Amino acid sequence: MRLILLGAPGSGKGTLGAMIERAYGFPRISTGDLLRRAVREGTPLGRQAEGIMARGGLVPDEVVTAIVRERIAEPDCRAGYILDGYPRTIAQAEALAVIDGGRREIVLSFEVSVESLVERLSGRIVCPACGAIYHLTRKPPAKPDLCDVCGAALQARKDDAAEIVRERIRVYESATAPLKAFYRERSDFRPVDGEGAADEVFVRTAALLDGELRRAEGGPVR
């Protein structure tokens, strides 16, 4: 089984992907992580991507797809895997169907209102030293403005300002609309109510996945 995760900035897609990985044992594949690893290890594809990334450009579809192809060929992906951040375009989706077309595919689209996304992201504060993430109302630090882990001063990211968040969401929705339409016609597209805490969203996601797994195995679907 292949799980493809879609979700706007602030939808919790990364957190939920990690929770699905722990619960179901499918490795979560993040294209961002793959690109950074390829660059760090100095692979041929990594060297090709490094110069583009250094200039702030977008890594071409064919390079990203080649890196994904290498990763999903590894033994731990035989039973299934989770894709987070790929595909981003219809061209990438079509390439994926070619390189691993015989696999059952489920697309989970985490749907969250714009106002909820803005509240989640504009209240986020991060630790520049250790990377810990907090939220002004959802997950405040024990001491105001100080990291619980290392004690460093917390900061708000510039791109988490409310007006910038709204623009990021607009750009995401515009870019992703064709991909969503593509998957609605060609695969098992499953919108998931992404409102609420991550644990609540995961319960809804797990109920959906459990039903899909029973269906794939030919068992009763309750």
C-alpha positions in Angstrom: 0.0 0.0 0.0 1.1 3.5 -0.8 -0.2 6.4 1.3 0.2 9.9 -0.1 -0.3 12.8 2.4 -1.7 16.1 1.2 -2.2 19.1 3.5 -1.7 22.9 3.6 1.0 24.5 5.8 -0.2 24.0 9.4 -2.4 21.1 8.6 -0.3 18.8 10.8 0.6 16.5 7.9 4.1 15.9 9.1 3.0 15.1 12.6 0.3 12.8 11.4 2.6 11.1 9.0 5.0 10.3 11.9 2.1 8.9 13.9 0.9 6.7 11.0 4.5 5.4 10.6 4.7 4.4 14.3 1.3 2.8 14.3 1.4 0.9 11.0 5.1 0.4 10.3 5.1 1.9 6.9 8.3 4.1 6.4 7.5 7.8 6.0 9.4 9.3 3.0 9.9 13.0 3.0 11.3 14.4 -0.2 12.9 17.2 1.8 14.7 14.8 4.0 15.7 12.7 0.9 17.2 15.7 -0.9 19.1 16.8 2.2 20.5 13.3 2.7 21.5 12.9 -0.9 23.3 16.3 -0.7 25.0 15.3 2.5 26.1 11.9 1.2 27.4 13.5 -2.1 25.4 11.1 -4.3 25.3 11.9 -8.1 21.7 13.0 -7.7 22.6 14.9 -4.5 25.3 16.8 -6.3 22.9 17.6 -9.1 20.4 19.0 -6.6 22.9 20.8 -4.4 23.7 23.6 -6.8 20.0 24.2 -7.6 19.1 24.3 -3.9 22.0 26.6 -3.2 20.7 29.1 -5.8 17.2 28.9 -4.2 15.7 27.2 -7.3 13.2 24.3 -7.5 14.7 20.9 -8.0 13.4 19.5 -11.3 10.7 16.9 -11.3 13.0 14.3 -12.9 15.6 14.7 -10.1 13.1 14.5 -7.3 11.4 11.5 -8.9 14.8 9.7 -9.4 15.6 10.2 -5.7 12.1 8.8 -4.7 12.6 5.9 -7.1 15.8 4.9 -5.3 14.2 5.2 -1.9 11.0 3.2 -2.6 13.2 0.4 -4.1 14.7 -0.3 -0.7 13.6 -3.4 1.2 11.7 -1.6 4.0 9.2 -0.2 1.4 8.1 -3.6 0.0 5.0 -3.8 2.2 4.1 -0.2 1.8 5.3 3.4 2.4 4.1 6.9 3.1 4.9 9.8 0.9 5.1 13.3 2.5 5.9 16.1 0.1 5.7 14.0 -3.1 4.1 14.2 -5.6 3.6 18.0 -5.7 2.6 18.1 -9.4 0.6 16.1 -11.9 3.8 15.3 -13.8 5.3 13.8 -10.6 2.1 11.9 -9.9 2.2 10.4 -13.4 5.8 9.5 -13.0 5.1 7.7 -9.7 2.3 5.7 -11.4 4.9 4.5 -13.9 7.7 3.6 -11.5 5.4 1.8 -9.0 2.1 1.4 -10.7 0.9 -1.9 -9.3 0.5 -0.8 -5.8 -2.7 0.0 -4.0 -2.8 3.8 -3.4 -4.7 5.9 -0.9 -4.4 9.7 -0.9 -5.2 11.3 2.5 -6.0 15.0 2.2 -6.1 16.7 5.6 -8.7 19.4 5.4 -8.4 22.4 7.8 -10.1 25.8 7.6 -8.0 28.8 6.7 -8.8 30.5 10.0 -7.5 27.4 11.9 -4.4 27.2 9.8 -3.6 30.9 10.5 -4.2 30.4 14.2 -1.9 27.4 14.3 1.0 28.9 12.4 0.8 32.5 13.6 1.0 31.3 17.2 4.0 29.1 16.6 7.3 29.8 18.3 10.5 27.8 17.7 13.8 27.3 19.4 16.7 28.3 17.1 19.1 26.2 19.1 17.5 22.7 19.3 14.5 23.0 17.0 11.8 22.4 19.6 8.4 23.8 18.6 5.9 25.5 20.8 2.6 27.4 20.4 1.5 30.5 22.3 -1.8 28.9 23.3 -1.8 25.2 22.3 1.7 24.3 23.7 3.2 27.2 25.6 6.7 26.8 27.2 6.9 26.4 30.9 8.7 29.8 31.1 7.6 32.5 28.7 9.8 32.8 25.7 12.3 30.2 26.9 12.8 26.7 25.5 11.9 23.9 28.0 14.6 21.7 26.4 17.7 23.9 26.3 16.7 27.3 27.8 17.4 29.3 24.6 15.2 32.3 23.7 12.3 31.3 21.5 11.5 33.1 18.2 8.6 33.4 15.8 9.4 32.6 12.2 9.0 35.5 9.8 6.9 33.4 7.5 4.5 32.6 10.3 3.1 36.2 10.4 -0.6 36.0 9.8 -0.6 37.9 6.5 2.2 35.8 5.1 0.5 32.6 6.3 -2.6 33.5 4.4 -0.5 34.0 1.2 1.2 30.7 1.8 -2.1 28.9 2.1 -3.4 30.7 -1.0 -0.4 29.6 -3.0 -0.7 26.0 -1.7 -4.4 25.7 -2.6 -3.8 27.1 -6.1 -0.9 24.8 -6.8 -2.5 21.7 -5.3 -6.0 22.0 -6.8 -5.0 20.3 -10.1 -3.3 17.5 -8.2 -6.4 16.9 -6.0 -8.6 16.8 -9.1 -6.1 14.3 -10.7 -6.3 12.0 -7.7 -10.1 12.2 -7.2 -10.4 10.7 -10.7 -7.6 8.1 -10.6 -7.2 6.8 -7.0 -8.7 6.3 -3.6 -8.9 10.0 -2.6 -9.9 10.3 1.1 -10.5 13.8 2.7 -9.8 13.7 6.4 -11.2 16.3 8.9 -8.0 17.8 10.1 -9.6 20.1 12.7 -8.7 19.6 16.4 -5.7 18.2 18.1 -3.3 15.8 16.3 -4.5 12.9 18.5 -8.1 13.5 17.5 -7.2 13.7 13.8 -5.2 10.5 14.1 -8.1 8.6 15.5 -10.2 9.6 12.5 -7.3 8.7 10.2 -6.7 5.3 11.8 -10.4 4.4 11.5 -10.2 5.1 7.8 -7.0 3.2 7.3 -8.1 0.2 9.3 -11.1 -0.1 7.0 -9.0 0.2 3.9 -6.6 -2.4 5.2 -9.4 -4.9 6.0 -10.8 -4.3 2.5 -7.4 -4.9 1.0 -7.1 -8.2 2.9 -10.6 -9.3 2.0 -11.9 -9.2 5.5 -15.1 -7.7 6.9 -15.3 -3.9 6.8 -17.3 -2.6 9.8 
